[in-house]
Amino acid sequence: MIIDCHECEHYYVTWDKYAPHGCRAMGFKSRQLPSMIVKKTPPGLDCLSFIKKKRKNKSK
């Protein structure tokens, strides 16, 4: 299972057209989602820095 970086507090979109995905926890940018890079790197584990984003309550 690949973790969805879009749901992580550490994920951000960069202005770099060659590396549009970034991870603040790991300190890198890449063309692919950071969780995919982590999964491909030995030992092939899921990202251990994942923290689910807290959603703002839009109802008042």
C-alpha distance matrix in Angstrom:
0.0 3.8 6.5 9.3 12.3 14.8 14.3 15.1 18.8 18.8 17.8 20.8 22.1 24.7 27.8 27.2 26.8 25.4 22.8 22.1 19.0 19.8 18.6 21.5 20.0 19.5 22.5 21.5 21.2 19.6 19.5 15.6 13.5 13.8 10.1 10.0 13.2 12.2 9.3 12.2 14.7 15.7 14.7 11.1 9.9 7.8 10.6 13.2 15.3 13.3 15.9 15.6 18.6 21.6 22.8 26.5 28.4 30.1 32.5 35.8
3.8 0.0 3.8 6.4 8.9 11.6 11.8 12.4 16.1 15.7 14.3 17.3 18.4 20.9 24.1 23.4 23.1 21.8 19.1 18.3 15.2 16.1 15.1 18.2 17.1 16.5 19.2 18.0 17.6 15.9 15.9 12.1 9.7 10.2 6.7 6.7 10.2 9.7 7.6 10.5 13.1 14.8 14.4 10.8 9.6 6.9 8.7 11.9 13.2 11.3 14.1 14.0 16.5 19.8 21.0 24.6 26.9 28.5 31.2 34.5
6.5 3.8 0.0 3.8 6.0 8.8 8.4 8.8 12.4 12.4 11.4 14.6 16.3 19.1 22.5 22.4 22.5 21.6 18.6 17.3 13.9 14.2 12.8 15.5 14.5 14.6 17.3 16.6 16.4 15.5 16.0 12.5 9.2 9.2 6.0 8.0 11.0 10.0 9.2 12.6 14.4 16.4 15.9 12.6 10.6 7.0 7.2 10.0 10.5 7.9 10.4 10.2 12.8 16.1 17.5 21.2 23.6 25.3 28.1 31.2
9.3 6.4 3.8 0.0 3.8 5.4 5.8 7.3 11.0 11.4 9.6 12.3 13.6 16.8 20.0 20.3 20.3 20.0 17.0 15.1 11.9 12.8 12.1 14.9 14.8 15.3 17.3 16.4 15.6 14.7 14.8 11.6 8.1 9.2 7.2 9.1 12.2 12.1 11.9 14.8 16.8 19.3 19.2 15.9 14.1 10.6 10.0 12.6 12.1 9.1 10.7 9.6 11.1 14.5 15.3 18.7 21.2 22.5 25.5 28.7
12.3 8.9 6.0 3.8 0.0 3.8 5.2 5.1 8.3 8.0 5.8 8.7 10.5 13.5 17.0 17.4 17.9 17.7 14.4 12.5 9.0 9.2 8.5 11.3 11.6 12.3 13.9 13.2 12.4 12.2 13.0 10.3 6.6 7.0 6.4 9.1 11.2 11.2 12.2 14.9 16.3 19.1 19.3 16.4 14.7 11.2 9.4 11.9 10.4 7.8 9.4 9.0 9.9 13.6 14.7 17.9 20.8 22.2 25.4 28.4
14.8 11.6 8.8 5.4 3.8 0.0 3.8 5.6 8.2 9.0 6.3 8.0 9.3 13.0 16.1 17.2 17.6 18.2 15.2 12.4 9.6 10.4 10.4 12.8 13.8 15.1 16.1 15.4 14.0 14.0 14.2 12.1 8.7 10.1 10.0 12.3 14.5 15.0 15.9 18.4 19.9 22.8 23.1 20.1 18.4 14.8 13.1 15.2 13.3 10.4 10.7 9.1 8.7 12.0 12.3 15.2 18.1 19.0 22.3 25.3
14.3 11.8 8.4 5.8 5.2 3.8 0.0 3.8 6.9 9.0 7.8 10.3 12.5 16.0 19.4 20.6 21.3 21.8 18.6 16.0 12.9 12.9 11.9 13.6 13.9 15.7 17.3 17.3 16.7 17.0 17.6 15.2 11.6 12.1 11.2 14.0 16.3 15.9 16.6 19.7 21.0 23.5 23.2 20.3 18.0 14.3 12.6 13.9 12.1 8.6 8.0 5.6 5.7 9.0 9.7 13.1 15.8 17.4 20.5 23.4
15.1 12.4 8.8 7.3 5.1 5.6 3.8 0.0 3.8 5.4 5.6 8.9 11.9 15.0 18.6 19.8 21.0 21.2 17.7 15.5 12.1 11.0 9.1 10.2 10.2 12.4 14.1 14.7 14.7 15.7 17.1 15.0 11.3 10.6 10.1 13.5 15.0 14.1 15.6 18.7 19.3 21.7 21.5 19.1 16.6 13.0 10.5 11.3 8.8 5.8 5.2 4.8 5.3 9.0 11.0 14.1 17.3 19.2 22.4 25.0
18.8 16.1 12.4 11.0 8.3 8.2 6.9 3.8 0.0 3.8 5.7 8.2 11.8 14.5 18.1 19.7 21.5 22.0 18.4 16.2 13.0 11.1 9.0 8.7 9.0 12.1 13.3 14.6 15.0 16.8 18.7 17.2 13.7 12.6 12.8 16.4 17.3 16.3 18.3 21.3 21.4 23.8 23.6 21.7 19.1 15.8 12.7 12.7 9.4 7.5 5.7 6.1 4.9 8.0 10.4 12.9 16.4 18.5 21.8 23.9
18.8 15.7 12.4 11.4 8.0 9.0 9.0 5.4 3.8 0.0 3.8 6.6 10.3 12.4 16.1 17.2 19.3 19.4 15.7 14.0 10.7 8.1 5.4 5.0 5.7 8.5 9.5 10.8 11.6 13.8 16.2 15.0 11.8 10.0 11.0 14.5 14.7 13.8 16.4 19.0 18.8 21.3 21.5 19.8 17.6 14.7 11.2 11.6 8.0 7.4 7.4 9.0 8.6 11.8 14.2 16.5 20.1 21.9 25.4 27.5
17.8 14.3 11.4 9.6 5.8 6.3 7.8 5.6 5.7 3.8 0.0 3.8 7.1 9.7 13.4 14.4 16.1 16.4 12.8 10.7 7.4 5.7 4.8 6.5 8.3 9.8 10.2 10.2 9.7 11.3 13.1 12.0 8.9 8.1 9.7 12.7 13.2 13.3 15.6 17.8 18.3 21.2 21.8 19.6 17.9 14.9 11.8 13.3 10.3 9.1 9.6 10.2 9.5 12.9 14.4 16.8 20.4 21.7 25.2 27.6
20.8 17.3 14.6 12.3 8.7 8.0 10.3 8.9 8.2 6.6 3.8 0.0 3.8 6.4 10.0 11.6 13.4 14.4 11.1 8.5 6.3 5.1 6.3 7.5 10.5 11.8 10.9 10.4 9.1 11.0 12.5 12.4 10.1 10.1 12.5 14.8 15.1 15.9 18.4 20.1 20.5 23.8 24.7 22.5 21.2 18.3 15.4 16.9 13.9 12.8 13.1 13.3 11.8 14.7 15.6 17.3 20.9 21.6 25.4 27.6
22.1 18.4 16.3 13.6 10.5 9.3 12.5 11.9 11.8 10.3 7.1 3.8 0.0 3.8 6.9 8.7 10.1 11.7 9.0 5.7 5.1 6.0 8.8 10.5 13.7 14.3 12.9 11.5 8.9 10.1 10.7 11.4 10.1 11.1 13.9 15.4 15.7 17.3 19.6 20.7 21.6 25.1 26.3 23.9 23.1 20.4 17.8 19.9 17.2 16.0 16.5 16.4 14.8 17.6 17.8 19.3 22.7 22.9 26.6 29.0
24.7 20.9 19.1 16.8 13.5 13.0 16.0 15.0 14.5 12.4 9.7 6.4 3.8 0.0 3.8 5.4 7.8 9.5 7.1 4.8 5.9 6.3 9.7 11.0 14.5 14.5 12.3 10.4 7.6 9.3 10.2 12.0 11.7 12.3 15.7 16.8 16.3 18.2 20.9 21.5 21.9 25.6 27.1 25.1 24.6 22.3 19.6 21.7 18.9 18.5 19.3 19.6 18.1 20.8 21.3 22.5 26.0 26.1 29.9 32.1
27.8 24.1 22.5 20.0 17.0 16.1 19.4 18.6 18.1 16.1 13.4 10.0 6.9 3.8 0.0 3.8 6.1 8.8 8.1 6.3 9.0 9.9 13.4 14.5 18.1 17.9 15.3 13.3 10.3 11.4 11.7 14.2 14.7 15.6 19.1 19.8 19.1 21.4 24.0 24.2 24.7 28.4 30.2 28.2 28.0 25.8 23.3 25.4 22.7 22.2 23.0 23.2 21.4 23.9 24.0 24.9 28.3 27.9 31.7 33.7
27.2 23.4 22.4 20.3 17.4 17.2 20.6 19.8 19.7 17.2 14.4 11.6 8.7 5.4 3.8 0.0 3.8 5.4 5.2 5.3 8.5 9.7 13.4 15.0 18.2 17.2 14.6 11.9 8.6 9.1 9.2 12.4 13.7 14.5 18.2 18.3 17.2 19.9 22.4 22.1 22.5 26.3 28.3 26.4 26.7 25.0 22.6 25.0 22.7 22.6 24.0 24.5 23.2 26.1 26.5 27.8 31.2 31.0 34.8 37.0
26.8 23.1 22.5 20.3 17.9 17.6 21.3 21.0 21.5 19.3 16.1 13.4 10.1 7.8 6.1 3.8 0.0 3.8 5.6 5.5 9.3 11.7 15.5 17.7 20.7 19.5 17.4 14.3 10.6 9.8 8.3 11.6 13.6 15.2 18.6 18.1 17.4 20.5 22.6 21.9 23.0 26.8 28.8 26.7 27.3 25.5 23.7 26.5 24.5 24.0 25.5 25.7 24.6 27.6 27.6 29.0 32.2 31.7 35.5 37.9
25.4 21.8 21.6 20.0 17.7 18.2 21.8 21.2 22.0 19.4 16.4 14.4 11.7 9.5 8.8 5.4 3.8 0.0 3.8 6.2 9.2 11.4 14.9 17.4 20.0 18.1 16.2 12.7 9.1 7.5 6.0 9.8 12.4 13.7 17.1 16.1 14.9 18.2 20.3 19.2 20.0 23.8 26.1 24.1 25.1 23.8 22.2 25.1 23.5 23.4 25.4 26.0 25.4 28.7 29.1 30.8 34.1 34.0 37.7 40.3
22.8 19.1 18.6 17.0 14.4 15.2 18.6 17.7 18.4 15.7 12.8 11.1 9.0 7.1 8.1 5.2 5.6 3.8 0.0 3.8 5.7 7.6 11.1 13.7 16.2 14.5 12.7 9.2 5.5 4.2 4.3 7.6 9.5 10.3 13.9 13.5 12.2 15.2 17.5 16.9 17.6 21.4 23.4 21.5 22.1 20.6 18.7 21.5 19.8 19.7 21.7 22.5 22.0 25.4 26.1 28.0 31.4 31.6 35.3 37.9
22.1 18.3 17.3 15.1 12.5 12.4 16.0 15.5 16.2 14.0 10.7 8.5 5.7 4.8 6.3 5.3 5.5 6.2 3.8 0.0 3.8 6.7 10.4 13.1 15.9 15.0 13.5 10.6 6.9 6.3 5.8 7.9 8.7 10.3 13.6 13.7 13.4 16.1 18.2 18.3 19.4 23.1 24.8 22.5 22.6 20.5 18.5 21.2 19.2 18.5 20.1 20.3 19.4 22.5 22.9 24.7 28.0 28.0 31.7 34.3
19.0 15.2 13.9 11.9 9.0 9.6 12.9 12.1 13.0 10.7 7.4 6.3 5.1 5.9 9.0 8.5 9.3 9.2 5.7 3.8 0.0 3.8 7.1 10.2 12.6 11.9 11.1 8.5 5.5 5.4 6.2 6.6 5.9 6.9 10.1 11.0 10.8 13.0 15.3 15.9 16.9 20.5 21.9 19.6 19.3 17.0 14.8 17.4 15.4 14.7 16.4 16.8 16.3 19.7 20.5 22.6 26.0 26.5 30.2 32.8
19.8 16.1 14.2 12.8 9.2 10.4 12.9 11.0 11.1 8.1 5.7 5.1 6.0 6.3 9.9 9.7 11.7 11.4 7.6 6.7 3.8 0.0 3.8 6.5 9.2 8.7 7.5 5.8 4.1 6.4 8.9 9.1 7.7 6.7 10.1 11.9 11.1 12.3 15.2 16.3 16.4 19.8 21.1 19.2 18.5 16.3 13.5 15.5 13.0 13.0 14.6 15.7 15.2 18.6 19.9 22.0 25.6 26.5 30.2 32.6
18.6 15.1 12.8 12.1 8.5 10.4 11.9 9.1 9.0 5.4 4.8 6.3 8.8 9.7 13.4 13.4 15.5 14.9 11.1 10.4 7.1 3.8 0.0 3.8 5.5 5.6 5.7 5.7 6.4 8.8 11.7 11.1 8.8 6.4 9.0 11.7 10.8 10.8 14.0 15.6 15.2 18.3 19.2 17.5 16.3 14.1 10.8 12.2 9.5 9.9 11.6 13.4 13.5 16.9 18.9 21.2 24.8 26.3 29.8 32.1
21.5 18.2 15.5 14.9 11.3 12.8 13.6 10.2 8.7 5.0 6.5 7.5 10.5 11.0 14.5 15.0 17.7 17.4 13.7 13.1 10.2 6.5 3.8 0.0 3.8 5.6 4.9 7.0 8.8 11.9 15.1 14.8 12.6 10.1 12.2 15.2 14.1 13.6 16.9 18.7 17.8 20.5 21.2 20.0 18.5 16.4 12.7 13.1 9.7 10.8 11.6 13.9 13.6 16.5 18.8 20.7 24.5 26.1 29.6 31.5
20.0 17.1 14.5 14.8 11.6 13.8 13.9 10.2 9.0 5.7 8.3 10.5 13.7 14.5 18.1 18.2 20.7 20.0 16.2 15.9 12.6 9.2 5.5 3.8 0.0 3.8 5.6 8.4 11.0 13.6 16.8 15.9 13.4 10.2 11.4 14.7 13.6 12.0 15.3 17.4 16.1 18.3 18.6 17.8 15.9 14.0 10.2 9.8 6.5 8.7 10.0 13.0 13.6 16.6 19.4 21.7 25.3 27.4 30.7 32.6
19.5 16.5 14.6 15.3 12.3 15.1 15.7 12.4 12.1 8.5 9.8 11.8 14.3 14.5 17.9 17.2 19.5 18.1 14.5 15.0 11.9 8.7 5.6 5.6 3.8 0.0 3.8 5.9 9.1 11.3 14.8 14.1 12.3 8.7 10.3 12.9 11.0 9.6 13.2 14.7 13.0 15.3 16.1 15.6 14.3 13.1 9.7 10.1 7.9 10.4 12.7 15.6 16.6 19.8 22.5 24.9 28.5 30.4 33.8 35.9
22.5 19.2 17.3 17.3 13.9 16.1 17.3 14.1 13.3 9.5 10.2 10.9 12.9 12.3 15.3 14.6 17.4 16.2 12.7 13.5 11.1 7.5 5.7 4.9 5.6 3.8 0.0 3.8 7.2 10.4 14.1 14.4 13.1 10.0 12.6 14.9 12.6 12.2 16.0 16.9 15.3 17.9 19.1 18.6 17.7 16.6 13.2 13.8 11.3 13.4 15.2 17.8 18.1 21.2 23.5 25.6 29.3 30.9 34.5 36.4
21.5 18.0 16.6 16.4 13.2 15.4 17.3 14.7 14.6 10.8 10.2 10.4 11.5 10.4 13.3 11.9 14.3 12.7 9.2 10.6 8.5 5.8 5.7 7.0 8.4 5.9 3.8 0.0 3.8 6.8 10.5 11.2 10.7 8.0 11.3 12.8 10.3 11.0 14.6 15.0 13.8 17.0 18.6 17.7 17.5 16.3 13.4 15.0 13.0 14.5 16.8 18.9 19.2 22.5 24.5 26.7 30.3 31.6 35.2 37.4
21.2 17.6 16.4 15.6 12.4 14.0 16.7 14.7 15.0 11.6 9.7 9.1 8.9 7.6 10.3 8.6 10.6 9.1 5.5 6.9 5.5 4.1 6.4 8.8 11.0 9.1 7.2 3.8 0.0 3.8 7.2 8.6 8.8 7.5 11.3 12.1 10.2 12.0 15.1 15.2 14.9 18.5 20.3 18.8 18.8 17.4 14.8 17.1 15.1 15.8 17.9 19.3 19.2 22.6 24.1 26.2 29.8 30.6 34.3 36.7
19.6 15.9 15.5 14.7 12.2 14.0 17.0 15.7 16.8 13.8 11.3 11.0 10.1 9.3 11.4 9.1 9.8 7.5 4.2 6.3 5.4 6.4 8.8 11.9 13.6 11.3 10.4 6.8 3.8 0.0 3.8 5.4 6.9 6.7 10.3 9.9 8.2 11.0 13.5 13.0 13.5 17.3 19.2 17.4 18.0 16.7 14.9 17.7 16.4 16.7 19.2 20.3 20.5 24.1 25.3 27.6 31.0 31.7 35.4 38.0
19.5 15.9 16.0 14.8 13.0 14.2 17.6 17.1 18.7 16.2 13.1 12.5 10.7 10.2 11.7 9.2 8.3 6.0 4.3 5.8 6.2 8.9 11.7 15.1 16.8 14.8 14.1 10.5 7.2 3.8 0.0 3.8 6.8 8.5 11.5 10.1 9.4 12.8 14.5 13.7 15.0 18.9 20.8 18.5 19.4 18.0 16.8 20.0 19.0 18.7 21.2 21.7 21.8 25.4 26.0 28.4 31.6 32.0 35.6 38.4
15.6 12.1 12.5 11.6 10.3 12.1 15.2 15.0 17.2 15.0 12.0 12.4 11.4 12.0 14.2 12.4 11.6 9.8 7.6 7.9 6.6 9.1 11.1 14.8 15.9 14.1 14.4 11.2 8.6 5.4 3.8 0.0 3.8 6.2 8.3 6.6 6.9 10.3 11.3 11.1 13.0 16.7 18.4 15.6 16.4 14.7 13.9 17.4 16.8 16.2 18.8 19.2 19.8 23.5 24.3 27.0 30.0 30.6 34.1 37.1
13.5 9.7 9.2 8.1 6.6 8.7 11.6 11.3 13.7 11.8 8.9 10.1 10.1 11.7 14.7 13.7 13.6 12.4 9.5 8.7 5.9 7.7 8.8 12.6 13.4 12.3 13.1 10.7 8.8 6.9 6.8 3.8 0.0 3.8 5.5 5.5 6.8 9.0 10.2 11.2 13.0 16.5 17.7 14.8 14.6 12.3 11.1 14.5 13.7 12.6 15.2 15.5 16.2 19.9 20.8 23.7 26.8 27.6 31.0 34.0
13.8 10.2 9.2 9.2 7.0 10.1 12.1 10.6 12.6 10.0 8.1 10.1 11.1 12.3 15.6 14.5 15.2 13.7 10.3 10.3 6.9 6.7 6.4 10.1 10.2 8.7 10.0 8.0 7.5 6.7 8.5 6.2 3.8 0.0 3.8 5.4 5.1 6.3 8.7 10.0 10.8 14.2 15.3 12.9 12.5 10.4 8.5 11.6 10.7 10.5 13.5 14.7 15.8 19.6 21.1 24.1 27.3 28.6 32.0 34.8
10.1 6.7 6.0 7.2 6.4 10.0 11.2 10.1 12.8 11.0 9.7 12.5 13.9 15.7 19.1 18.2 18.6 17.1 13.9 13.6 10.1 10.1 9.0 12.2 11.4 10.3 12.6 11.3 11.3 10.3 11.5 8.3 5.5 3.8 0.0 3.8 5.4 5.1 6.1 8.7 10.0 12.8 13.3 10.4 9.5 6.9 5.8 9.4 9.6 8.8 12.2 13.3 15.2 18.9 20.6 23.9 26.9 28.5 31.6 34.6
10.0 6.7 8.0 9.1 9.1 12.3 14.0 13.5 16.4 14.5 12.7 14.8 15.4 16.8 19.8 18.3 18.1 16.1 13.5 13.7 11.0 11.9 11.7 15.2 14.7 12.9 14.9 12.8 12.1 9.9 10.1 6.6 5.5 5.4 3.8 0.0 3.8 5.4 5.1 6.3 8.7 11.9 12.8 9.6 10.0 8.5 8.7 12.5 13.2 12.6 15.9 16.7 18.6 22.3 23.6 26.9 29.8 31.1 34.2 37.3
13.2 10.2 11.0 12.2 11.2 14.5 16.3 15.0 17.3 14.7 13.2 15.1 15.7 16.3 19.1 17.2 17.4 14.9 12.2 13.4 10.8 11.1 10.8 14.1 13.6 11.0 12.6 10.3 10.2 8.2 9.4 6.9 6.8 5.1 5.4 3.8 0.0 3.8 5.5 5.2 6.3 10.0 11.6 9.3 10.3 9.7 9.2 12.7 13.2 13.6 17.1 18.6 20.3 24.0 25.7 28.8 31.9 33.3 36.6 39.5
12.2 9.7 10.0 12.1 11.2 15.0 15.9 14.1 16.3 13.8 13.3 15.9 17.3 18.2 21.4 19.9 20.5 18.2 15.2 16.1 13.0 12.3 10.8 13.6 12.0 9.6 12.2 11.0 12.0 11.0 12.8 10.3 9.0 6.3 5.1 5.4 3.8 0.0 3.8 5.5 5.2 8.1 9.0 7.0 7.0 6.7 6.1 9.2 10.4 11.3 15.1 17.0 19.2 22.9 25.0 28.3 31.3 33.1 36.3 39.1
9.3 7.6 9.2 11.9 12.2 15.9 16.6 15.6 18.3 16.4 15.6 18.4 19.6 20.9 24.0 22.4 22.6 20.3 17.5 18.2 15.3 15.2 14.0 16.9 15.3 13.2 16.0 14.6 15.1 13.5 14.5 11.3 10.2 8.7 6.1 5.1 5.5 3.8 0.0 3.8 5.5 7.5 7.9 4.6 5.4 5.5 7.1 10.4 12.4 12.7 16.4 17.9 20.5 24.1 26.0 29.4 32.2 34.0 37.0 40.0
12.2 10.5 12.6 14.8 14.9 18.4 19.7 18.7 21.3 19.0 17.8 20.1 20.7 21.5 24.2 22.1 21.9 19.2 16.9 18.3 15.9 16.3 15.6 18.7 17.4 14.7 16.9 15.0 15.2 13.0 13.7 11.1 11.2 10.0 8.7 6.3 5.2 5.5 3.8 0.0 3.8 6.4 8.0 5.5 8.2 9.3 10.6 13.8 15.6 16.2 19.9 21.4 23.7 27.4 29.2 32.5 35.4 37.0 40.1 43.1
14.7 13.1 14.4 16.8 16.3 19.9 21.0 19.3 21.4 18.8 18.3 20.5 21.6 21.9 24.7 22.5 23.0 20.0 17.6 19.4 16.9 16.4 15.2 17.8 16.1 13.0 15.3 13.8 14.9 13.5 15.0 13.0 13.0 10.8 10.0 8.7 6.3 5.2 5.5 3.8 0.0 3.8 6.1 5.5 7.9 9.8 10.4 12.9 14.7 16.1 19.9 22.1 24.4 28.0 30.2 33.5 36.5 38.3 41.4 44.3
15.7 14.8 16.4 19.3 19.1 22.8 23.5 21.7 23.8 21.3 21.2 23.8 25.1 25.6 28.4 26.3 26.8 23.8 21.4 23.1 20.5 19.8 18.3 20.5 18.3 15.3 17.9 17.0 18.5 17.3 18.9 16.7 16.5 14.2 12.8 11.9 10.0 8.1 7.5 6.4 3.8 0.0 3.0 4.7 7.5 10.6 11.8 13.5 16.0 17.8 21.5 23.8 26.5 30.0 32.4 35.8 38.7 40.7 43.7 46.5
14.7 14.4 15.9 19.2 19.3 23.1 23.2 21.5 23.6 21.5 21.8 24.7 26.3 27.1 30.2 28.3 28.8 26.1 23.4 24.8 21.9 21.1 19.2 21.2 18.6 16.1 19.1 18.6 20.3 19.2 20.8 18.4 17.7 15.3 13.3 12.8 11.6 9.0 7.9 8.0 6.1 3.0 0.0 3.8 5.8 9.4 11.1 12.3 15.4 17.0 20.7 23.0 26.0 29.3 31.8 35.3 38.1 40.3 43.1 45.9
11.1 10.8 12.6 15.9 16.4 20.1 20.3 19.1 21.7 19.8 19.6 22.5 23.9 25.1 28.2 26.4 26.7 24.1 21.5 22.5 19.6 19.2 17.5 20.0 17.8 15.6 18.6 17.7 18.8 17.4 18.5 15.6 14.8 12.9 10.4 9.6 9.3 7.0 4.6 5.5 5.5 4.7 3.8 0.0 3.8 6.8 9.2 11.4 14.3 15.2 18.9 20.7 23.7 27.1 29.3 32.8 35.6 37.6 40.4 43.4
9.9 9.6 10.6 14.1 14.7 18.4 18.0 16.6 19.1 17.6 17.9 21.2 23.1 24.6 28.0 26.7 27.3 25.1 22.1 22.6 19.3 18.5 16.3 18.5 15.9 14.3 17.7 17.5 18.8 18.0 19.4 16.4 14.6 12.5 9.5 10.0 10.3 7.0 5.4 8.2 7.9 7.5 5.8 3.8 0.0 3.8 6.4 8.0 11.3 12.1 15.7 17.7 20.9 24.1 26.5 30.1 32.7 34.9 37.7 40.5
7.8 6.9 7.0 10.6 11.2 14.8 14.3 13.0 15.8 14.7 14.9 18.3 20.4 22.3 25.8 25.0 25.5 23.8 20.6 20.5 17.0 16.3 14.1 16.4 14.0 13.1 16.6 16.3 17.4 16.7 18.0 14.7 12.3 10.4 6.9 8.5 9.7 6.7 5.5 9.3 9.8 10.6 9.4 6.8 3.8 0.0 3.8 6.3 9.1 8.9 12.5 14.1 17.3 20.5 22.8 26.4 29.0 31.2 33.9 36.8
10.6 8.7 7.2 10.0 9.4 13.1 12.6 10.5 12.7 11.2 11.8 15.4 17.8 19.6 23.3 22.6 23.7 22.2 18.7 18.5 14.8 13.5 10.8 12.7 10.2 9.7 13.2 13.4 14.8 14.9 16.8 13.9 11.1 8.5 5.8 8.7 9.2 6.1 7.1 10.6 10.4 11.8 11.1 9.2 6.4 3.8 0.0 3.8 5.6 6.0 9.8 12.0 14.9 18.2 20.8 24.2 27.1 29.3 32.2 34.9
13.2 11.9 10.0 12.6 11.9 15.2 13.9 11.3 12.7 11.6 13.3 16.9 19.9 21.7 25.4 25.0 26.5 25.1 21.5 21.2 17.4 15.5 12.2 13.1 9.8 10.1 13.8 15.0 17.1 17.7 20.0 17.4 14.5 11.6 9.4 12.5 12.7 9.2 10.4 13.8 12.9 13.5 12.3 11.4 8.0 6.3 3.8 0.0 3.8 5.7 8.8 11.8 14.8 17.8 20.8 24.1 26.9 29.5 32.3 34.7
15.3 13.2 10.5 12.1 10.4 13.3 12.1 8.8 9.4 8.0 10.3 13.9 17.2 18.9 22.7 22.7 24.5 23.5 19.8 19.2 15.4 13.0 9.5 9.7 6.5 7.9 11.3 13.0 15.1 16.4 19.0 16.8 13.7 10.7 9.6 13.2 13.2 10.4 12.4 15.6 14.7 16.0 15.4 14.3 11.3 9.1 5.6 3.8 0.0 3.8 6.4 9.9 12.2 15.2 18.3 21.4 24.5 27.0 29.9 32.2
13.3 11.3 7.9 9.1 7.8 10.4 8.6 5.8 7.5 7.4 9.1 12.8 16.0 18.5 22.2 22.6 24.0 23.4 19.7 18.5 14.7 13.0 9.9 10.8 8.7 10.4 13.4 14.5 15.8 16.7 18.7 16.2 12.6 10.5 8.8 12.6 13.6 11.3 12.7 16.2 16.1 17.8 17.0 15.2 12.1 8.9 6.0 5.7 3.8 0.0 3.8 6.5 9.2 12.4 15.2 18.5 21.5 23.9 26.8 29.3
15.9 14.1 10.4 10.7 9.4 10.7 8.0 5.2 5.7 7.4 9.6 13.1 16.5 19.3 23.0 24.0 25.5 25.4 21.7 20.1 16.4 14.6 11.6 11.6 10.0 12.7 15.2 16.8 17.9 19.2 21.2 18.8 15.2 13.5 12.2 15.9 17.1 15.1 16.4 19.9 19.9 21.5 20.7 18.9 15.7 12.5 9.8 8.8 6.4 3.8 0.0 3.8 6.4 9.0 12.2 15.3 18.2 21.0 23.7 26.0
15.6 14.0 10.2 9.6 9.0 9.1 5.6 4.8 6.1 9.0 10.2 13.3 16.4 19.6 23.2 24.5 25.7 26.0 22.5 20.3 16.8 15.7 13.4 13.9 13.0 15.6 17.8 18.9 19.3 20.3 21.7 19.2 15.5 14.7 13.3 16.7 18.6 17.0 17.9 21.4 22.1 23.8 23.0 20.7 17.7 14.1 12.0 11.8 9.9 6.5 3.8 0.0 3.8 6.5 9.1 12.6 15.2 17.8 20.5 23.0
18.6 16.5 12.8 11.1 9.9 8.7 5.7 5.3 4.9 8.6 9.5 11.8 14.8 18.1 21.4 23.2 24.6 25.4 22.0 19.4 16.3 15.2 13.5 13.6 13.6 16.6 18.1 19.2 19.2 20.5 21.8 19.8 16.2 15.8 15.2 18.6 20.3 19.2 20.5 23.7 24.4 26.5 26.0 23.7 20.9 17.3 14.9 14.8 12.2 9.2 6.4 3.8 0.0 3.8 6.1 9.3 12.4 14.8 17.8 20.2
21.6 19.8 16.1 14.5 13.6 12.0 9.0 9.0 8.0 11.8 12.9 14.7 17.6 20.8 23.9 26.1 27.6 28.7 25.4 22.5 19.7 18.6 16.9 16.5 16.6 19.8 21.2 22.5 22.6 24.1 25.4 23.5 19.9 19.6 18.9 22.3 24.0 22.9 24.1 27.4 28.0 30.0 29.3 27.1 24.1 20.5 18.2 17.8 15.2 12.4 9.0 6.5 3.8 0.0 3.8 6.5 9.3 12.2 14.9 17.0
22.8 21.0 17.5 15.3 14.7 12.3 9.7 11.0 10.4 14.2 14.4 15.6 17.8 21.3 24.0 26.5 27.6 29.1 26.1 22.9 20.5 19.9 18.9 18.8 19.4 22.5 23.5 24.5 24.1 25.3 26.0 24.3 20.8 21.1 20.6 23.6 25.7 25.0 26.0 29.2 30.2 32.4 31.8 29.3 26.5 22.8 20.8 20.8 18.3 15.2 12.2 9.1 6.1 3.8 0.0 3.8 6.4 8.8 11.6 14.2
26.5 24.6 21.2 18.7 17.9 15.2 13.1 14.1 12.9 16.5 16.8 17.3 19.3 22.5 24.9 27.8 29.0 30.8 28.0 24.7 22.6 22.0 21.2 20.7 21.7 24.9 25.6 26.7 26.2 27.6 28.4 27.0 23.7 24.1 23.9 26.9 28.8 28.3 29.4 32.5 33.5 35.8 35.3 32.8 30.1 26.4 24.2 24.1 21.4 18.5 15.3 12.6 9.3 6.5 3.8 0.0 3.8 6.0 9.1 11.0
28.4 26.9 23.6 21.2 20.8 18.1 15.8 17.3 16.4 20.1 20.4 20.9 22.7 26.0 28.3 31.2 32.2 34.1 31.4 28.0 26.0 25.6 24.8 24.5 25.3 28.5 29.3 30.3 29.8 31.0 31.6 30.0 26.8 27.3 26.9 29.8 31.9 31.3 32.2 35.4 36.5 38.7 38.1 35.6 32.7 29.0 27.1 26.9 24.5 21.5 18.2 15.2 12.4 9.3 6.4 3.8 0.0 3.8 5.7 7.8
30.1 28.5 25.3 22.5 22.2 19.0 17.4 19.2 18.5 21.9 21.7 21.6 22.9 26.1 27.9 31.0 31.7 34.0 31.6 28.0 26.5 26.5 26.3 26.1 27.4 30.4 30.9 31.6 30.6 31.7 32.0 30.6 27.6 28.6 28.5 31.1 33.3 33.1 34.0 37.0 38.3 40.7 40.3 37.6 34.9 31.2 29.3 29.5 27.0 23.9 21.0 17.8 14.8 12.2 8.8 6.0 3.8 0.0 3.8 6.5
32.5 31.2 28.1 25.5 25.4 22.3 20.5 22.4 21.8 25.4 25.2 25.4 26.6 29.9 31.7 34.8 35.5 37.7 35.3 31.7 30.2 30.2 29.8 29.6 30.7 33.8 34.5 35.2 34.3 35.4 35.6 34.1 31.0 32.0 31.6 34.2 36.6 36.3 37.0 40.1 41.4 43.7 43.1 40.4 37.7 33.9 32.2 32.3 29.9 26.8 23.7 20.5 17.8 14.9 11.6 9.1 5.7 3.8 0.0 3.8
35.8 34.5 31.2 28.7 28.4 25.3 23.4 25.0 23.9 27.5 27.6 27.6 29.0 32.1 33.7 37.0 37.9 40.3 37.9 34.3 32.8 32.6 32.1 31.5 32.6 35.9 36.4 37.4 36.7 38.0 38.4 37.1 34.0 34.8 34.6 37.3 39.5 39.1 40.0 43.1 44.3 46.5 45.9 43.4 40.5 36.8 34.9 34.7 32.2 29.3 26.0 23.0 20.2 17.0 14.2 11.0 7.8 6.5 3.8 0.0
